[in-house]
Amino acid sequence: MKKINILGTSKEEFEDIQKESQSLRRLSHPNIIKYHAQFTDSRNFYLIMEYANAGDLESYIDKKMRGRVPR
């Protein structure tokens, strides 16, 4: 589940969040996490997606880059 705080977001920012969700919903590829559902409450927008047992891409990249000398 991806939880996005929407308190204080502008109308345009909230629309961008919804567009991202709609794009994810339409994608179907073995290398892309599958969309399942979305919902909101008074504070957050939630995206329910396929479980990624290896974690998210950002964590994976950080883990791989640790200990490497920058060029």
N, CA, C and O of each residue as an XYZ file, in Angstrom:
284
protein
N       0.841     -1.170      0.000
C       0.000      0.000      0.000
C       0.888      1.235      0.000
O       1.839      1.332      0.775
N       0.570      2.166     -0.868
C       1.252      3.451     -0.902
C       0.307      4.466     -0.281
O      -0.841      4.596     -0.707
N       0.791      5.188      0.729
C      -0.032      6.165      1.445
C       0.518      7.549      1.155
O       1.688      7.823      1.420
N      -0.319      8.424      0.613
C       0.086      9.777      0.246
C      -0.727     10.769      1.071
O      -1.955     10.792      0.985
N      -0.045     11.583      1.865
C      -0.721     12.601      2.662
C      -1.255     13.673      1.721
O      -0.500     14.249      0.937
N      -2.561     13.940      1.798
C      -3.164     14.925      0.906
C      -3.575     16.201      1.635
O      -4.152     17.101      1.025
N      -3.287     16.290      2.919
C      -3.609     17.519      3.650
C      -2.790     18.662      3.072
O      -1.572     18.549      2.935
N      -3.441     19.742      2.740
C      -2.740     20.902      2.221
C      -2.353     20.825      0.757
O      -1.707     21.741      0.247
N      -2.734     19.747      0.061
C      -2.415     19.676     -1.368
C      -3.395     20.553     -2.141
O      -4.560     20.687     -1.766
N      -2.913     21.132     -3.200
C      -3.784     21.938     -4.057
C      -4.656     21.011     -4.899
O      -4.433     19.802     -4.963
N      -5.641     21.605     -5.534
C      -6.519     20.837     -6.424
C      -5.698     20.198     -7.538
O      -5.932     19.044     -7.895
N      -4.740     20.937     -8.087
C      -3.892     20.435     -9.168
C      -3.021     19.270     -8.695
O      -2.868     18.281     -9.412
N      -2.453     19.382     -7.498
C      -1.627     18.295     -6.950
C      -2.462     17.037     -6.743
O      -2.014     15.933     -7.052
N      -3.674     17.202     -6.220
C      -4.544     16.049     -5.997
C      -4.925     15.404     -7.336
O      -4.986     14.179     -7.441
N      -5.179     16.225     -8.350
C      -5.490     15.683     -9.673
C      -4.299     14.910    -10.238
O      -4.487     13.883    -10.889
N      -3.075     15.391     -9.996
C      -1.877     14.666    -10.439
C      -1.771     13.301     -9.761
O      -1.403     12.314    -10.398
N      -2.093     13.249     -8.480
C      -2.077     11.979     -7.741
C      -3.089     11.016     -8.359
O      -2.796      9.836     -8.552
N      -4.266     11.521     -8.664
C      -5.300     10.674     -9.269
C      -4.883     10.202    -10.665
O      -5.147      9.058    -11.035
N      -4.235     11.073    -11.439
C      -3.775     10.687    -12.775
C      -2.724      9.590    -12.691
O      -2.727      8.665    -13.503
N      -1.818      9.686    -11.708
C      -0.809      8.639    -11.523
C      -1.489      7.309    -11.232
O      -1.102      6.271    -11.769
N      -2.495      7.349    -10.386
C      -3.232      6.137    -10.038
C      -3.934      5.554    -11.267
O      -3.913      4.341    -11.479
N      -4.547      6.406    -12.067
C      -5.237      5.940    -13.274
C      -4.254      5.329    -14.267
O      -4.564      4.329    -14.914
N      -3.075      5.927    -14.389
C      -2.048      5.383    -15.286
C      -1.608      4.008    -14.818
O      -1.499      3.078    -15.618
N      -1.354      3.878    -13.525
C      -0.935      2.604    -12.959
C      -2.004      1.537    -13.181
O      -1.687      0.383    -13.469
N      -3.243      1.919    -13.050
C      -4.367      0.983    -13.230
C      -4.379      0.396    -14.643
O      -4.734     -0.768    -14.828
N      -3.993      1.198    -15.638
C      -4.032      0.751    -17.033
C      -2.823     -0.080    -17.442
O      -2.869     -0.772    -18.459
N      -1.739     -0.025    -16.666
C      -0.516     -0.728    -17.042
C      -0.609     -2.219    -16.735
O      -1.159     -2.632    -15.714
N      -0.064     -3.000    -17.634
C       0.004     -4.442    -17.416
C       1.313     -4.943    -18.017
O       1.445     -5.086    -19.232
N       2.268     -5.203    -17.143
C       3.590     -5.665    -17.584
C       4.210     -6.457    -16.442
O       4.030     -6.082    -15.283
N       4.923     -7.524    -16.721
C       5.499     -8.348    -15.657
C       6.495     -7.606    -14.756
O       6.734     -8.028    -13.625
N       7.073     -6.512    -15.246
C       8.053     -5.770    -14.449
C       7.471     -4.549    -13.748
O       8.213     -3.745    -13.184
N       6.162     -4.406    -13.780
C       5.501     -3.279    -13.122
C       4.552     -3.823    -12.059
O       3.758     -4.726    -12.323
N       4.643     -3.261    -10.856
C       3.763     -3.666     -9.763
C       2.311     -3.444    -10.175
O       1.960     -2.393    -10.711
N       1.483     -4.437     -9.922
C       0.077     -4.367    -10.341
C      -0.765     -3.535     -9.372
O      -0.629     -3.640     -8.153
N      -1.623     -2.721     -9.941
C      -2.600     -1.913     -9.215
C      -3.770     -2.810     -8.808
O      -4.190     -3.674     -9.577
N      -4.298     -2.603     -7.589
C      -5.486     -3.340     -7.163
C      -6.657     -2.422     -6.842
O      -7.783     -2.691     -7.261
N      -6.408     -1.333     -6.101
C      -7.507     -0.452     -5.697
C      -6.952      0.874     -5.196
O      -5.743      1.044     -5.036
N      -7.858      1.800     -4.954
C      -7.493      3.077     -4.347
C      -8.634      3.543     -3.469
O      -9.790      3.190     -3.705
N      -8.316      4.336     -2.456
C      -9.346      4.972     -1.639
C      -8.730      6.153     -0.913
O      -7.508      6.275     -0.827
N      -9.572      7.005     -0.401
C      -9.113      8.177      0.348
C      -9.854      8.259      1.669
O     -10.952      7.726      1.828
N      -9.223      8.940      2.604
C      -9.911      9.361      3.813
C      -9.661     10.863      3.937
O      -9.205     11.483      2.977
N      -9.941     11.448      5.065
C      -9.813     12.899      5.188
C      -8.368     13.393      5.120
O      -8.132     14.581      4.899
N      -7.407     12.500      5.308
C      -5.999     12.907      5.339
C      -5.124     12.298      4.252
O      -4.118     12.891      3.864
N      -5.495     11.120      3.754
C      -4.595     10.368      2.884
C      -5.291      9.790      1.662
O      -6.500      9.560      1.643
N      -4.471      9.567      0.645
C      -4.869      8.855     -0.570
C      -4.094      7.547     -0.533
O      -2.876      7.557     -0.358
N      -4.771      6.436     -0.693
C      -4.141      5.126     -0.594
C      -4.206      4.409     -1.943
O      -5.245      4.384     -2.603
N      -3.073      3.829     -2.333
C      -3.009      2.971     -3.510
C      -2.699      1.564     -3.022
O      -1.685      1.342     -2.361
N      -3.560      0.627     -3.341
C      -3.332     -0.765     -2.978
C      -2.737     -1.444     -4.211
O      -3.344     -1.473     -5.282
N      -1.528     -1.990     -4.030
C      -0.805     -2.584     -5.146
C      -0.308     -3.971     -4.774
O      -0.350     -4.381     -3.614
N       0.157     -4.669     -5.776
C       0.754     -5.981     -5.585
C       1.906     -5.867     -4.580
O       2.619     -4.863     -4.561
N       2.083     -6.884     -3.760
C       3.160     -6.900     -2.779
C       4.503     -7.102     -3.478
O       4.657     -7.989     -4.318
N       5.464     -6.266     -3.117
C       6.821     -6.371     -3.673
C       7.734     -6.895     -2.564
O       8.207     -6.121     -1.732
N       7.979     -8.195     -2.551
C       8.726     -8.797     -1.443
C      10.171     -8.329     -1.368
O      10.807     -8.480     -0.325
N      10.709     -7.765     -2.446
C      12.084     -7.246     -2.420
C      12.122     -5.773     -2.046
O      13.202     -5.182     -2.022
N      10.980     -5.159     -1.754
C      10.926     -3.745     -1.400
C      10.716     -2.882     -2.635
O      10.512     -3.384     -3.740
N      10.772     -1.564     -2.420
C      10.549     -0.663     -3.550
C      11.843     -0.383     -4.302
O      12.933     -0.701     -3.825
N      11.712      0.213     -5.476
C      12.856      0.461     -6.346
C      13.867      1.393     -5.692
O      15.073      1.174     -5.799
N      13.386      2.428     -5.018
C      14.300      3.365     -4.357
C      15.168      2.650     -3.322
O      16.375      2.883     -3.270
N      14.580      1.796     -2.510
C      15.340      1.039     -1.507
C      16.335      0.100     -2.169
O      17.458     -0.049     -1.688
N      15.940     -0.532     -3.260
C      16.815     -1.444     -3.989
C      18.043     -0.697     -4.521
O      19.172     -1.166     -4.374
N      17.818      0.458     -5.134
C      18.927      1.246     -5.681
C      19.844      1.718     -4.561
O      21.067      1.630     -4.678
N      19.251      2.226     -3.462
C      20.065      2.673     -2.321
C      20.939      1.548     -1.796
O      22.118      1.752     -1.507
N      20.359      0.361     -1.674
C      21.095     -0.797     -1.169
C      22.255     -1.160     -2.096
O      23.355     -1.456     -1.632
N      22.005     -1.135     -3.407
C      23.052     -1.472     -4.379
C      24.159     -0.419     -4.426
O      25.320     -0.746     -4.671
N      23.801      0.834     -4.192
C      24.769      1.928     -4.307
C      25.602      2.115     -3.027
O      26.667      2.731     -3.076
N      25.136      1.598     -1.901
C      25.901      1.726     -0.654
C      27.271      1.096     -0.810
O      27.401     -0.023     -1.307
N      28.264      1.803     -0.392
C      29.608      1.251     -0.438
C      30.334      1.488     -1.746
O      31.527      1.203     -1.843
N      29.655      1.997     -2.745
C      30.315      2.271     -4.015
C      30.887      3.690     -4.001
O      30.292      4.610     -3.441
N      32.018      3.838     -4.611
C      32.663      5.148     -4.684
C      32.048      5.908     -5.855
O      32.022      5.408     -6.980
N      31.544      7.135     -5.584
C      30.971      7.916     -6.688
C      32.026      8.270     -7.731
O      33.194      8.465     -7.396
N      31.622      8.351     -8.969
C      32.554      8.695    -10.054
C      32.605     10.173    -10.269
O      33.336     10.645    -11.140
